[in-house]
């Protein structure tokens, strides 16, 4: 039984960046986004790796006059309701919040990528300000947009990995969501978590991989937790060498192949704007994925494909088949 590689991409441009200071700090990445994105698509085509693009629904729009029918949260850590982030009249920032050309790029790729959802306006599901009514309104709007474009909406990536309202996902046809990375140090106090997180990335410790048989959530849904965030080169992270990032991914791939488990890599496409080294790291990882696939040790699936395989009993079938092959004739 081979391992499984999943790549999910939080496709949000500026929707996931809160506050003027953070927007200013990341503005370069947003401004060059449309130069970077075709290179990303070309790299995935080159190594024949399909990805799940978890797209903020608002990016499907060319413009808007607001969304009064969709109740917006007012996070207590933000000075204004979330609806104020929509730049209705700011021409300079509009490309950061609208992106039908980005969706067109994904759909035109040679590889058949999956377009999942990252909610309509990047709402943080587990925040106290987000009610169940707000959450349903978000997914209803995304479902309408996907249906209008002829795109199934089968996978969800929670903004900021804050998981909540899981029981509602199957009602919208969602079969997969990306769960929180399961690291042993998550049970430690927050300060120790941060320290071990830095060590984890700097030393390239083996990331978490997951037994697919353990990931079902009821009869219609699968939790596909993250294994590794491919770090950007910003802040302290710029000092962590590319070799550590690549070494960590290679360790995850090797363990997934050895155990017949899932290795789930993710990042934001705008992270590619922090350094040319991001493309170098990504290409090295994709090259290794392609080599292991050619060796029959790794399969590559989108989140939706992996969920379908798990829900159809694929792991159990593959395990039984492997045991049969090992038995003497």
NORCORDA-V657707 format. One record per residue. N is the residue number from 1. PHI is phi in whole degrees, 0 to 359 (* if undefined). PSI is psi in radians with two decimals (NA if undefined). NEAR is the number of other ideal C-beta (glycine too) atoms within 8 Angstrom. Layout:
# NORCORDA-V657707
N	PHI	PSI	NEAR
N	PHI	PSI	NEAR
This chain:
# NORCORDA-V657707
1	*	2.16	7
2	277	2.91	9
3	277	3.08	18
4	228	2.31	14
5	249	2.30	17
6	235	2.37	15
7	239	2.10	12
8	240	2.49	17
9	233	2.05	13
10	283	1.72	12
11	262	1.67	14
12	224	-0.20	14
13	47	-1.95	14
14	263	-0.03	11
15	298	-0.48	13
16	266	0.13	12
17	252	2.05	8
18	251	2.38	7
19	94	2.49	7
20	300	-0.67	5
21	295	-0.79	6
22	292	-0.67	9
23	299	-0.76	10
24	296	-0.70	7
25	292	-0.50	7
26	255	0.05	12
27	302	-0.63	8
28	301	-0.77	7
29	297	-0.64	12
30	289	-0.67	13
31	290	-0.50	6
32	260	0.13	9
33	307	-0.76	15
34	284	-0.20	9
35	274	-0.59	7
36	283	-0.65	12
37	298	-0.78	11
38	299	-0.57	9
39	293	-0.67	10
40	297	-0.84	12
41	300	-0.75	11
42	297	-0.66	8
43	293	-0.72	12
44	294	-0.66	16
45	296	-0.75	10
46	301	-0.75	7
47	261	0.13	11
48	53	0.90	9
49	247	1.94	12
50	283	2.46	12
51	236	2.83	12
52	261	1.96	16
53	269	1.87	12
54	275	1.77	14
55	259	2.27	15
56	297	2.20	15
57	303	-0.56	14
58	298	-0.42	12
59	293	-0.31	16
60	291	-0.36	10
61	274	2.60	8
62	273	-0.53	4
63	191	3.00	7
64	198	2.90	8
65	246	0.50	4
66	96	3.01	7
67	221	1.23	11
68	296	-0.39	4
69	282	-0.17	4
70	249	1.88	11
71	297	2.33	7
72	250	2.49	11
73	286	2.72	13
74	242	1.65	9
75	296	2.42	10
76	290	-0.29	6
77	268	0.10	3
78	242	2.53	10
79	286	-0.32	2
80	219	2.84	6
81	302	2.68	8
82	297	-0.43	12
83	299	-0.37	9
84	286	-0.16	6
85	282	-0.24	9
86	285	1.97	11
87	278	1.32	9
88	296	-0.55	8
89	238	0.03	4
90	270	1.68	7
91	297	-0.64	5
92	292	-0.59	4
93	261	-0.10	9
94	306	-0.72	10
95	298	-0.28	10
96	282	-0.30	9
97	237	-0.12	14
98	234	2.44	10
99	200	0.86	10
100	299	-0.46	10
101	293	-0.53	7
102	292	-0.75	14
103	296	-0.70	13
104	299	-0.69	8
105	299	-0.77	11
106	298	-0.78	13
107	290	-0.44	7
108	273	-0.10	5
109	296	2.69	11
110	293	-0.67	3
111	282	2.45	10
112	279	1.50	5
113	284	2.78	12
114	263	2.40	14
115	250	1.83	11
116	262	-2.85	17
117	237	2.63	15
118	235	0.53	16
119	72	3.05	15
120	282	-0.75	14
121	230	0.55	16
122	61	0.89	10
123	279	2.52	15
124	265	1.71	11
125	305	-0.71	13
126	274	-0.02	8
127	289	2.45	10
128	303	-0.41	4
129	285	-0.26	8
130	263	1.90	12
131	275	2.94	8
132	297	-0.60	7
133	295	-0.72	7
134	297	-0.75	13
135	297	-0.81	14
136	297	-0.70	9
137	298	-0.67	12
138	298	-0.87	14
139	289	-0.58	15
140	297	-0.75	9
141	296	-0.77	12
142	297	-0.72	14
143	298	-0.69	11
144	295	-0.75	8
145	296	-0.81	11
146	298	-0.75	12
147	296	-0.72	9
148	298	-0.56	6
149	269	0.01	8
150	71	0.53	4
151	245	2.17	7
152	293	2.56	6
153	246	1.64	13
154	242	-0.18	12
155	229	2.57	19
156	228	2.37	13
157	246	2.11	14
158	289	2.26	13
159	305	2.34	13
160	57	0.32	6
161	58	0.47	9
162	266	1.71	10
163	275	2.28	10
164	198	2.91	9
165	55	0.60	8
166	300	-0.64	9
167	298	-0.33	5
168	274	-0.29	11
169	300	-0.79	12
170	299	-0.42	11
171	296	-0.34	5
172	253	0.23	11
173	82	0.14	9
174	281	2.23	14
175	249	-0.20	13
176	217	2.49	16
177	222	2.68	15
178	271	1.96	16
179	279	3.07	9
180	287	2.43	8
181	303	2.26	11
182	264	1.54	8
183	256	2.48	9
184	299	-0.50	4
185	276	0.03	10
186	293	-0.33	8
187	274	-0.08	4
188	275	2.88	7
189	304	2.68	5
190	304	-0.73	5
191	296	-0.70	6
192	290	-0.61	9
193	304	-0.81	11
194	297	-0.72	8
195	295	-0.80	8
196	290	-0.52	11
197	296	-0.77	10
198	297	-0.79	9
199	298	-0.73	9
200	304	-0.83	10
201	285	-0.73	13
202	293	-0.65	8
203	268	-0.15	7
204	65	0.77	10
205	298	2.70	8
206	298	2.17	6
207	283	2.95	12
208	292	2.42	9
209	234	2.85	12
210	226	2.39	13
211	288	2.05	10
212	300	-0.43	14
213	290	-0.24	9
214	261	0.12	6
215	254	-0.03	13
216	291	2.46	11
217	239	1.58	7
218	76	-2.70	6
219	264	-0.24	5
220	232	0.18	6
221	216	2.57	15
222	229	2.34	13
223	266	2.06	10
224	247	1.47	15
225	296	2.69	13
226	291	2.58	12
227	253	-0.75	13
228	207	2.33	13
229	270	2.15	7
230	284	1.76	13
231	296	2.48	10
232	286	3.00	10
233	254	1.04	9
234	232	2.78	8
235	57	-2.52	4
236	295	-0.38	6
237	293	-0.35	10
238	295	-0.34	9
239	272	-0.16	4
240	276	2.12	10
241	293	2.67	5
242	304	-0.65	9
243	301	-0.59	7
244	292	-0.72	12
245	298	-0.84	14
246	292	-0.73	11
247	300	-0.71	9
248	296	-0.76	14
249	296	-0.73	15
250	297	-0.68	10
251	297	-0.72	12
252	296	-0.73	16
253	296	-0.76	16
254	296	-0.75	8
255	292	-0.70	13
256	299	-0.75	16
257	294	-0.72	12
258	292	-0.65	7
259	260	-0.10	9
260	70	0.67	14
261	245	-3.08	12
262	254	2.31	16
263	245	2.11	17
264	241	1.89	15
265	261	2.56	14
266	207	2.80	13
267	190	3.08	12
268	262	2.36	10
269	305	-0.54	12
270	292	-0.33	12
271	300	-0.44	12
272	297	-0.36	12
273	280	-0.11	11
274	281	-0.41	10
275	187	2.59	7
276	297	-0.36	5
277	296	-0.44	8
278	299	-0.76	15
279	295	-0.67	10
280	298	-0.81	9
281	297	-0.80	12
282	297	-0.76	12
283	296	-0.70	10
284	299	-0.70	10
285	291	-0.80	14
286	296	-0.63	13
287	298	-0.73	9
288	293	-0.67	11
289	301	-0.81	14
290	297	-0.68	11
291	295	-0.78	8
292	291	-0.57	12
293	295	-0.75	12
294	297	-0.52	6
295	279	-0.10	7
296	79	0.34	5
297	258	-0.32	8
298	222	2.39	14
299	252	2.72	8
300	240	2.24	12
301	221	2.74	11
302	281	2.99	12
303	300	-0.77	16
304	297	-0.74	14
305	295	-0.74	10
306	297	-0.71	16
307	296	-0.75	15
308	301	-0.76	9
309	297	-0.76	11
310	292	-0.78	14
311	294	-0.47	11
312	275	0.08	6
313	83	0.33	7
314	304	-0.80	9
315	302	-0.74	13
316	292	-0.71	8
317	297	-0.78	8
318	295	-0.68	10
319	293	-0.73	11
320	296	-0.69	8
321	296	-0.73	9
322	296	-0.70	10
323	294	-0.66	8
324	297	-0.73	7
325	295	-0.52	6
326	281	-0.32	5
327	286	2.45	6
328	293	2.57	2
329	290	NA	2
